[in-house]
Amino acid sequence: ENNYIIKDMMCYSILEDNTGLIWIGTSEGLYSFDKKNNKTAKYGINDGLSNEVICGLCEDNGGNLWISTFNGISKFNKQNKIFTNYYSEDGLQGNEFTRGAAYKATNGEMMFGGTNGITCFYPSEITDSISKPELTISDFQVFGKSINTNTLSGGKKIIAEDVTKAKTFNLNHRDNTFRVMFTTMDYGNTSHILYKYRIQQLGKNWLSTRSGENYITFNNLPPGNYKLEVYAVNRNISSGTHIYNINISYPWYQTWWAYILFSIPFIVFIWLTIIYIRIKMRRKRDFMEIRHARDINEAKLQFFINISHEIRTPMTLIINPLEKLIAANKDKETGKTYMMIYRNAKRILRLINQLMDIRKIEKGQMQMHFSETNLVGFINDLMMTFDNTARQKNISFSFEHKEDTLMGWIDINNFDKILMNLLSNAFKYTPNNGKVCVCISQGENPNAKGPLKNYIEIKVTDTGIGLDENQKEHIFERFYQISGNGVHNQGGTGVGLHLTRSLVEMHYGTITAENNPDQQGSTFTVRIPKGCDHISLEQIDDNDTYVNNDYSLSQLPTPEPETKEAETITKKKAKTNFTILIVDDEKEIQELLKEELSDEYKISLASNGRDAYEQILTSHIDIVVSDVMMDEMDGLTLCKKIKQNVNTNHLPVILLTAKSKPEEQVEGIEHGADAYIVKPFNTEVLRSTISNLLNNRRILKNKFSGAQEQKEKVKGIKLKSSDEALMEKIMSVINKNMAEPTLNVEMLAHEVGLSRVHLHRKLKELTNLSTRDFIKNIRMQQAAKLLKEKKLGISEVAYAVGYNNLSHFSSTFKEIFGVSPKEYTSGHSDEEKGMNINNE
């Protein structure tokens, strides 16, 4: 391994000074090497050396280093790190010396050989009596051409005064290559003078010109304002530092006004983009608000529709008993009360239908059927509904009309809703001891457009809280409810007036609301066209003409002795052994059905599908009557589980629900329901449905049993169908591998020789069970048999039917039989004990 002080250079001389520092002269400068710390330093032209080709080295008695080069002799003061250069004009034999030709005599004389002889001198006799140099610019050249006060750059003068006095130079961005020439006015020693310079914007280090060079050249200097700092050095004497301003102008496209000009379209673009984004965001926000409002209204409507389904349940508890009371009642006064209750109960159902009407109107599905009706009698009949309310609140309720008969063309069912909503609002917001008045009249308005030139006007006036002028325009909006005016929580849905306006418009009429000018309260005015010229033939229904006051009463039930007797005969039937499981989360519905059916059937009750399913698995049930919407487990899920379990799929299931849409009924039937009855239902319809389903099951059972008895008597012909052969093969594989945990759908399909899909299809066809459920049911039936015989423990039974996991076995067993294996074993044990006690 080689160690180097310097590498890949020619060494011409070497010297160790009096401090032990080694100096090495090379073809590329002077090097020093410190043996103590192995540090190396280099000196060259930029440090003040006259030339970098070092020919000889000598040290004088003062510790100064004398160096001969290819361009004179340099004296190096090691303490100050300063070079002093001497040339041929100082008395040397010439500027070029010979490499290695250097000697120091014992008397201190130094000798350096060169191309023209030998230079000998005593260092102590060499003195520097040099005056301080005076620096000035001698010339300024742009692209090699000298400038003066008339020279232009970019159309402007470069200097304003003579170049020797100028301190500021202004250049165009294209004239950024230039040379600055200096002088010290010492023309005899130009080779001794060095010029040090720097531009702080380009770097903080001082740079030096070469010996004999008196100029500084700058190439492609970027635009900007620069400060050029320069001073001259004559051996060890320096001039003062001179500062010159050199300003290179920016091109027009880099000026501040150009940036402003360029930024204007960019700013405009950004501004337009922001406006566009804001408009887009505003539109999106408005759209989201509209959609949100629509979604809220839709959610409200859906909520009310759902509530309407729930209301059908208590209405069942009201209408069904009430029909019986009306039919059985013979007292006139009591009958009036019953009829009022019945009328209002029917009114509730009609109010529920308002929500459906709104949806129909929105979807364009509402069809109007106009008929000519006596509006005076029609309104008189409707007012009977509010008689009791008027008496309770001591409200004066009157009807003003000039004629006893005023015929108008209306849709009876829908115009009824208009007046009922207006009267309901009037009574709702009118305090006790107030007044409500209905007024009907007819008139003409020649200025009106359309069919309202001749009109029938109905006004509903009250002395209630009146209308807020700010809210008057909104009261007909859907779900809008008035606030303020001292209104407390009056309830309501905000649907009535919206539906009212829609129905009035479908009658080709108008509805307005105003505060009473002469008293407190408000007046709602409905105008409909007189006559039928505006009605199309498709909308006229001649069969519903209304001409008397018996509109509501005609729809009420009347006592029918024959029906009563028939009911009595039905109730006197003997009890049967059939058990009906009634599943409903409404206790009152449970009690109603129990009261209606307990005379004929045994009744078992459950509050939800989960409890019902446990009863079905553990008790003897003949038929299930279940509500659809329940907690824990709904009726559809209960029906599905009943029909999927091989032990319970023979049970008839009747679903009771408030959902009356065909698609909802289809959903119930698809889940295996045998009947689907909509609330509110007639108990006789339910009774008949139960009776028919039980009779059908009895017929099927008798037919099956009879076939079995005949089969024992008749010698059968031993022929097997393909399905019987397949089932025997399937059962053979299952019985053979009963205890194997590997018995699964894939194994059974492989052993039988069918694809998994084909096997599933055949078993579904023959047993109504999937392959997995078929295997599981056979295993559980076998497990129940083994547990009942008490020959094996639970774990042994589990292993015997192919279950390695006891918890999985227990959960599967409970799913099929409704009890755990342990409870099943103990239950049969108790039965045996009871049998033994009875035998004793």
Buried (B, 14 or more C-beta within 10 A) or exposed (E): EEEEBBEEBEEBBBBEBEEEBBBBBBBBBBBBBEEEEEEEEBBEBBBBBBBBBBBBBBBBEEEBBBBBBBBBBBBBBBEEEBBBBBBBEBEBBEBBBBBEBBEBEEEBBBBBBBEEEEBEBEBEEBEEEBEEBEBBBBBBBBEEEEBEEEBEBBEEEBBEEEBEEBEEBBBBBEBBBBBBBBBBEBEEBBBBBBBBBBBEEBEEEEEBBEBEBBEBEBEEBEBBEBEBBBBBBBBBBBBEEBEBEBEBBBEEEEEEEEEEEEEEEEEEEEEEEEEEEEEEEEEEEEEEEEEEEEEEBEEBBEEBBBEBBBBBBBBBBBBBBBBBBBBBBEEEEEBEEBBBBBBBBBBBBEBBBBBBBBBBBEEEEBEBBBBBBBBBBBBBBBBBBBEEBBEEBEBEBEBEBEEEEBBBBBBBBBBBBBBBBBBBBBBBBBBEEBBBBBBBBBEEEEEBEEBBBBBBBBBBBBBBBBBBEEBBEEBBBBBBBBEEEEBEEEEBBBBBBBBBBBBBEBBBBBBEBEBBEEEBBBBBBBBBBBBBEBBEEEBBBEEBEBEEBEBBEEEBBEEEEEBEEEBEEEEEEEEEEBBBBBBBBBEEBBBBBBEBBEEBBBBBBBBBBBBBBBBBBBEEBBBBBBBBBBEBBBBBBBBBBBBBBBBBBEBBBBBBBBBEEEEBBEBBEEBBBBBBBBBBBEBBEBBEBBBEBBEEBEEEEEEEEEEEEEEEEEEEEEEEEEEEEBBEBBEEBBEEBBEEEEBBBEBBBEBBEBEEEEBBEBBBEBBEBBBEBBBBBBBBBBBBEBBBEEEBEBEEBBBBBBBEEEEEBBEBBBBBBBBBBEBBBEBBEEEEEEEEEEEE
